[in-house]
């Protein structure tokens, strides 16, 4: 099925000329949320909600060499459904530096989960937002899958609008594994951090079993372009609450960027305002992801 038949316009590509950040990036820093796309080698689902640009592993490595990052987490995108070949192939190519978060359905076997773990998978992604991203019929299936992955030490990563999912916090508290939430909770900044749904989410974070990715500010900001100033209060609230449960990711190649495409170096530099303390930044960039994703010690640039 073609893009024209689906009525989907291709997403624009990332800025091909990333600049080096002005802030210092510590050895072992991890970009915890990136996607890899190569439509010729890894076809897209007919159920997808968008068509991404090609964004290959080689391009990602070049980006990270420029930015100063030495680790990354390849996160399964909804356009691939439960075909995890792109992220697993990438993660397996450099086990010391790369990890994957996969999407699976209830039919996945324990042997397949084991093979994914050996290839670098450390969590499953449950996408409650984008077409084609939800492989489970109901929350009971999610609970059963969480019990199956617990022995691997995996987590469940949710893409969810926390302000609009009333049952989300109780679901997370019922799971036997940690959870990860992307894009600062994915709530528009036009709503207050004191929104009841967001306050419930912050309570979940405070409990300590929910990690949050400081990713995709353009997804939630009312501002069309950098520096997405209205995102800073949300990020700073999370940093003040649980800096030991925060992660950072570029969200490259920025498929949900509706405004001008940001330069990736400028996105990294937002951390200077969000997290002024350099020791806290280092913790979020290095120590937290090393613990969650199980990176080996001593891997620098």
Secondary structure as the mmCIF struct_conf table of DSSP 4:
data_model
#
loop_
_struct_conf.conf_type_id
_struct_conf.id
_struct_conf.beg_label_comp_id
_struct_conf.beg_label_asym_id
_struct_conf.beg_label_seq_id
_struct_conf.end_label_comp_id
_struct_conf.end_label_asym_id
_struct_conf.end_label_seq_id
HELX_RH_AL_P HELX_RH_AL_P1 UNK A 3 UNK A 6
TURN_TY1_P TURN_TY1_P1 UNK A 7 UNK A 7
HELX_LH_PP_P HELX_LH_PP_P1 UNK A 9 UNK A 9
STRN STRN1 UNK A 10 UNK A 10
HELX_LH_PP_P HELX_LH_PP_P2 UNK A 11 UNK A 15
BEND BEND1 UNK A 16 UNK A 17
HELX_LH_PP_P HELX_LH_PP_P3 UNK A 18 UNK A 21
BEND BEND2 UNK A 22 UNK A 23
TURN_TY1_P TURN_TY1_P2 UNK A 27 UNK A 28
STRN STRN2 UNK A 30 UNK A 34
STRN STRN3 UNK A 37 UNK A 37
TURN_TY1_P TURN_TY1_P3 UNK A 39 UNK A 41
BEND BEND3 UNK A 42 UNK A 42
HELX_LH_PP_P HELX_LH_PP_P4 UNK A 43 UNK A 45
TURN_TY1_P TURN_TY1_P4 UNK A 46 UNK A 47
BEND BEND4 UNK A 49 UNK A 49
STRN STRN4 UNK A 51 UNK A 51
HELX_LH_PP_P HELX_LH_PP_P5 UNK A 52 UNK A 54
STRN STRN5 UNK A 55 UNK A 55
HELX_RH_AL_P HELX_RH_AL_P2 UNK A 57 UNK A 67
TURN_TY1_P TURN_TY1_P5 UNK A 68 UNK A 68
STRN STRN6 UNK A 71 UNK A 75
HELX_RH_3T_P HELX_RH_3T_P1 UNK A 78 UNK A 80
TURN_TY1_P TURN_TY1_P6 UNK A 81 UNK A 82
HELX_RH_AL_P HELX_RH_AL_P3 UNK A 85 UNK A 92
TURN_TY1_P TURN_TY1_P7 UNK A 93 UNK A 93
TURN_TY1_P TURN_TY1_P8 UNK A 95 UNK A 97
STRN STRN7 UNK A 98 UNK A 102
TURN_TY1_P TURN_TY1_P9 UNK A 106 UNK A 107
HELX_RH_AL_P HELX_RH_AL_P4 UNK A 110 UNK A 119
TURN_TY1_P TURN_TY1_P10 UNK A 120 UNK A 120
STRN STRN8 UNK A 121 UNK A 127
BEND BEND5 UNK A 128 UNK A 130
TURN_TY1_P TURN_TY1_P11 UNK A 131 UNK A 132
BEND BEND6 UNK A 137 UNK A 138
HELX_RH_AL_P HELX_RH_AL_P5 UNK A 139 UNK A 149
HELX_RH_3T_P HELX_RH_3T_P2 UNK A 150 UNK A 152
TURN_TY1_P TURN_TY1_P12 UNK A 153 UNK A 153
STRN STRN9 UNK A 155 UNK A 159
HELX_RH_3T_P HELX_RH_3T_P3 UNK A 162 UNK A 164
TURN_TY1_P TURN_TY1_P13 UNK A 166 UNK A 167
HELX_RH_AL_P HELX_RH_AL_P6 UNK A 168 UNK A 174
BEND BEND7 UNK A 176 UNK A 177
STRN STRN10 UNK A 179 UNK A 181
BEND BEND8 UNK A 182 UNK A 182
HELX_RH_3T_P HELX_RH_3T_P4 UNK A 183 UNK A 185
BEND BEND9 UNK A 186 UNK A 186
TURN_TY1_P TURN_TY1_P14 UNK A 189 UNK A 190
BEND BEND10 UNK A 191 UNK A 191
TURN_TY1_P TURN_TY1_P15 UNK A 193 UNK A 194
BEND BEND11 UNK A 195 UNK A 195
HELX_RH_AL_P HELX_RH_AL_P7 UNK A 196 UNK A 207
TURN_TY1_P TURN_TY1_P16 UNK A 208 UNK A 208
BEND BEND12 UNK A 209 UNK A 209
STRN STRN11 UNK A 210 UNK A 214
HELX_RH_AL_P HELX_RH_AL_P8 UNK A 217 UNK A 220
BEND BEND13 UNK A 222 UNK A 225
TURN_TY1_P TURN_TY1_P17 UNK A 226 UNK A 227
HELX_RH_3T_P HELX_RH_3T_P5 UNK A 229 UNK A 231
HELX_RH_AL_P HELX_RH_AL_P9 UNK A 232 UNK A 242
HELX_RH_3T_P HELX_RH_3T_P6 UNK A 243 UNK A 245
STRN STRN12 UNK A 246 UNK A 248
STRN STRN13 UNK A 252 UNK A 252
TURN_TY1_P TURN_TY1_P18 UNK A 253 UNK A 253
TURN_TY1_P TURN_TY1_P19 UNK A 255 UNK A 256
BEND BEND14 UNK A 259 UNK A 260
HELX_LH_PP_P HELX_LH_PP_P6 UNK A 261 UNK A 263
HELX_RH_AL_P HELX_RH_AL_P10 UNK A 264 UNK A 269
TURN_TY1_P TURN_TY1_P20 UNK A 270 UNK A 270
HELX_RH_AL_P HELX_RH_AL_P11 UNK A 271 UNK A 274
HELX_RH_AL_P HELX_RH_AL_P12 UNK A 278 UNK A 282
HELX_RH_PI_P HELX_RH_PI_P1 UNK A 283 UNK A 287
HELX_RH_AL_P HELX_RH_AL_P13 UNK A 288 UNK A 293
TURN_TY1_P TURN_TY1_P21 UNK A 294 UNK A 294
HELX_LH_PP_P HELX_LH_PP_P7 UNK A 295 UNK A 296
TURN_TY1_P TURN_TY1_P22 UNK A 297 UNK A 298
#
